[in-house]
Amino acid sequence: MRDLPTLPVTEILPALDAALARGNAGVLVAPPGAGKTTLVPLHLLNAPWRQGRTIILLEPRRLAARAAASRMASLLGEDAGATVGYRMRLDNKVSAKTRVLVVTEGVFARMILDDPDLKDVAAVLFDEFHERSLDADFGLALALDVQAGLRPDLKLLVMSATLDGARVASLLGDAPVLESKGRSFPIDIRYRARNPDEKIEDAMAKAIRDTLGSETGSILAFLPGQREIERTADMLEGRVPPDTLIVPLYGALEGRDQDQAIRPAPAGKRKVVLATSIAETSITIDGVRVVIDSGLARLPKFEPATGLTRLETVRAARAAVDQRAGRAGRTGPGIALRLWRAEQTAALEAFAPPEILEADLAGLVLDCAAWGVADPASLSFLDPPPAPPIKEARALLENLGALQGGRITPMGNAMRELALPVRLAHMVLTARERGQGLRAAELAVLLTERGLGGNDIDLDVRLTRFQRERGDRAVRARGLAKRLAGNSGPAPAGPDSAGRLLLGAYPDRIAKARGNGQFTLANGRGGEVDPATSLAKAPWLVAADLAGRAGRARILAAAEVTEAEIREALGTSIVSGRQVTYDPARNALQARDATRIGAIALSEKTLPAPSGEEADRGVIAAVCAHGLDILPWSKDATILRRRLAWLHQGLGLPWPAMDDEALIATAGDWLLPFLKGTAQLGQIPTHVLIEGLRSRVPHDLQRKIDALAPTHYEVPTGSNIPIRYDAGEPVLAVRVQELFGLATHPAIAGGTIPLLLELLSPAHRPIQITRDLPGFWKGSWADVRSDMRGRYPKHVWPEDPANASPTSRAKPRGT
C-alpha cells in the first residue's frame, strides 16, 4: 500500500492502534480537516486483528460516502470499487477486492439485520456521529448487541468532530477517548443581521453579491432547503460577475451534479455553492474562502397524535454553525459571514436534537421486532426512543398487519425486506396482489427520492414524468423500482391511479373537499392546496406529504381518488350506524346516522343530540381528540389546576401531574364521574372541573391544598392579595405601600416557600421584582423611593419602610 499523507490525525494513530489492540471499542474526536475520515480506515487495513476482513465506514449522506470512497481510492492510486468501495441505495461500486466499504447509515442497519454475525467484518467506524441520525443510533445499538452476544472481537470506533466523547465512551463500555488536533486556518467571523421582515433568500442574495465585490475566492452559502436555494439562485442569475458560477448542492440532485459542486472551480472562475446542511461535514469544497451562513436548518418533527412528520425551519445549533464556519478555513485563512446578530450566537442550542427523539419510529419498531426485540428501549441507545411515538408505531404496524401481539408477521417480514418506509412497503405489497406492483414501487421510489418527476403537487403528473425521465438517477431509480416490485399478480386491465395506490399506504389521509382548496382528512385534521391548482377541484384526494401545523396543514403531494375506489379498497374500515362526533364550531356533540371512514362522512343524517352516558362518553372522546381547551375552564378551575401543578412540580408524587398529557390520559377517571349528560360542552357546570381535579388528589392530601398552596396572601394592610401560580413559582403582585412595616419576606407553606414579589406602584405598574424584601428595603429602596416621590407626591414614601405603617391610600388632604 502507498504511504499515506501526514495529517493531524496521524499523531494519534499509534494510540488508536494500542486502544483497539487492548479492547474492542474507541471514540475519536477530531475537528474538520484532521483527516479522520480518509486516513483512519486505510491505516486500520494494517491492523493484525483485521485478519483479511472488511472495515466498514458509515457516512451520514450519499455525497459524503461517495466523496470519502473516491478520496481514499485516489490515495491508493486506484478507482473506487477496488480496495475501497461504496454502497448506497441507488449506487454501488464494490468488488471482490474491496476491503474498506463505505456505506450510508441506513444501508448498514439493513446489512446487520440481514447478517447479524457480520462474519466478514473486522471493524465498524461510525463517522460524523454527532449528527445523531436515527439510522446511526440504531446501527450502533445493533452493533453493540452483536458485539455483546455474537462477536466480542468486532471493533467499534465512533468518530466525530463535535461530540460529547465521555457520554459515547460510557455507552461503549468506558472505551478510551482519543482527541486529535485539527488543521484549520484562521477564520474571521463577521455578522450581518438581516431584517426580521426580510426573506432569507433576499438577505442571502444581497450578502453574496456584496461579498463577491469585496472578497476573493469561492463562496459556500448555507440555506435551509432546496426551495430557498432555487430562489436565491434565481435572484443571482445575471447579477453576478461573468466569471462566477452559481452551483446548487442538496440531496435531491443527481450524483454528478453534487460532484460538480465539490470540485474546484475551473481556471479563471470562482464558484458560489448554495448548499443545505449536506455540506456541513465530511466533505471539503475546494477553493472556498468565504462561508455565508443563514443560521437556519430544516429538521423533521414527527407528531404522534397525527402520524404526520412535518419539516420545521429552525435556528441551526451552535455545533452546526461552528462546523459551517470551519468550511472557510480548510485550505487557507477564511471569512465566515453570519446573517444574524453576534449576541444571538450565545442563545443557540448546543446541538441539534437527536433524530430518534423527533422521528417517526415505525421502521425502527418493525426492525427491532425482526431482531427479536419487542421493546426498542432495551437496546443500548445513547438516547432511548420516547414512548409516545413507539406507541403510535406499534398501533400503525398492527393496523398494517406487520405486527401481531408484538411479534412480526409474514407481512411484516415482507415489508421489512423492501427497505421502504412501512406505509409505502405495505402499499407495494398489496398492489402486487392486483398486478400493480411495479407502478406502486415506482410511486414509492418517487416519494422517497426527492426531485424525481419534478415537484408538481399532483402525484399522477409526477409519476408520468418520472416514467419518462432519462437522467442517470431516474434510470437507476426505475431499476430499484423493478427490484422492489418483485412478482406481481395477474396483469391488470389498466394501471391504478396514484390515488388508488396510495390508499394502501395512507388510508388515514383520505381527504374530502370542503371547497376553495380546503379538505378534511380521515384522521380528523384539516389540509389545504393552492386553489389555483387542478387538485383543488377534486372531490377526494389522498395526501402523501403535508407540511405545517396539523390543524391546517399544507398538502405538498397528493393524488385524486374516487369514492368508488375508497369503498372498494377500504370497505372493512367503513363504519355505518349511529355515531356521536364533536363539532368544534358549536363546541358541542352531535349525533348522526352516518356512513364514515375515519372523520369523513360518506353519507349522514342528523339525529337528536346525545344525552346521558352517551353524551358523557362523547365528551371524553372529544377531549382526547381535541384537547382540554374545549372544556369551560372557569377562573377558579384554572387557578386550582395551576396550584396543583405547582405542588406536583415541587413535591412530586403522590401530588398528581396536571399537564395536558396527564389530564387527557386520565380523563375517564377524573372527569367522567362528574359529568351530567350534557352535549353542549360550554354548559358543563364550572364545579365539575373543580371537583374532578380535586378527585385526582389522594383523600388525605386534599385538606392540605389550601395550607400548602393558598389562593391569597394577607398583607400588613389586611388586604387579601391573590397568589399567581403560572410562572413556575408562586407570585404575589402587590402595591409596595401595603408591605410597609414588614421586616420578613412573605412566604407560604408554613413559611418554607418564599413568594416572588412583584412590587407595584400606586398605579399598579411594576417597579421591582424581589425574592428578598428585607434586602430590598436596605438596598435599592432608596432609589425606588426617590423615583416614586417624584411620580406620586400625594403618597407616603418613608425612608425606613420596614418600620413604617402600611397603607393602601394617598396622604390625607392638607398633609
Sequence and secondary structure as in RCSB ss.txt:
>XXXX:A:sequence
MRDLPTLPVTEILPALDAALARGNAGVLVAPPGAGKTTLVPLHLLNAPWRQGRTIILLEPRRLAARAAASRMASL
LGEDAGATVGYRMRLDNKVSAKTRVLVVTEGVFARMILDDPDLKDVAAVLFDEFHERSLDADFGLALALDVQAGL
RPDLKLLVMSATLDGARVASLLGDAPVLESKGRSFPIDIRYRARNPDEKIEDAMAKAIRDTLGSETGSILAFLPG
QREIERTADMLEGRVPPDTLIVPLYGALEGRDQDQAIRPAPAGKRKVVLATSIAETSITIDGVRVVIDSGLARLP
KFEPATGLTRLETVRAARAAVDQRAGRAGRTGPGIALRLWRAEQTAALEAFAPPEILEADLAGLVLDCAAWGVAD
PASLSFLDPPPAPPIKEARALLENLGALQGGRITPMGNAMRELALPVRLAHMVLTARERGQGLRAAELAVLLTER
GLGGNDIDLDVRLTRFQRERGDRAVRARGLAKRLAGNSGPAPAGPDSAGRLLLGAYPDRIAKARGNGQFTLANGR
GGEVDPATSLAKAPWLVAADLAGRAGRARILAAAEVTEAEIREALGTSIVSGRQVTYDPARNALQARDATRIGAI
ALSEKTLPAPSGEEADRGVIAAVCAHGLDILPWSKDATILRRRLAWLHQGLGLPWPAMDDEALIATAGDWLLPFL
KGTAQLGQIPTHVLIEGLRSRVPHDLQRKIDALAPTHYEVPTGSNIPIRYDAGEPVLAVRVQELFGLATHPAIAG
GTIPLLLELLSPAHRPIQITRDLPGFWKGSWADVRSDMRGRYPKHVWPEDPANASPTSRAKPRGT
>XXXX:A:secstr
       GGGGGHHHHHHHHHH SEEEEE  TTS HHHHHHHHHTT GGGTT EEEEEESSHHHHHHHHHHHHHH
TT  TTSSEEEE SS EE  TT  EEEEEHHHHHHHHHH TT TTEEEEEETTGGG  HHHHHHHHHHHHHHHHT
 TT EEEEEESS  HHHHHHHTTS  EEE       EEEEE    TTS HHHHHHHHHHHHHHH  SEEEEE SS
HHHHHHHHHHHTTSS TTEEEEEE TTS HHHHHHHHS   TT EEEEEE GGGSSS   TTEEEEEE  EEEEE
EEETTTTEEEEEEEE  HHHHHHHHHGGGSSS EEEEESS GGGGGGS SS   GGGTS  HHHHHHHHHHT S 
GGGS  SS   HHHHHHHHHHHHHTTSEETTEE HHHHHHHHTTS HHHHHHHHHHHTTT HHHHHHHHHHHHST
TTT S SBHHHHHHHHHH  SHHHHHHHHHHHHHH S SS  SS   HHHHHTTT GGGEEEEEETTEEEETTS 
EEE  TTSGGGG SEEEEEEEES GGGEEEEEEEE  HHHHHHHSGGG EEEEEEEEETTTTEEEEEEEEEETTE
EEEEEEE    HHHHHHHHHHHHHHH GGGS   HHHHHHHHHHHHHHHHH TTS   SHHHHHHTHHHHTGGG 
 S SBGGGS HHHHHHHHHHTS HHHHTTHHHHS SEEE TTS EEEEE SSSS EEEEEGGGGTT  S  EETT
TTEE EEEEE TTS EEEEES HHHHHHTTHHHHHHHHHHH TTS   S GGGS   SS   TT 
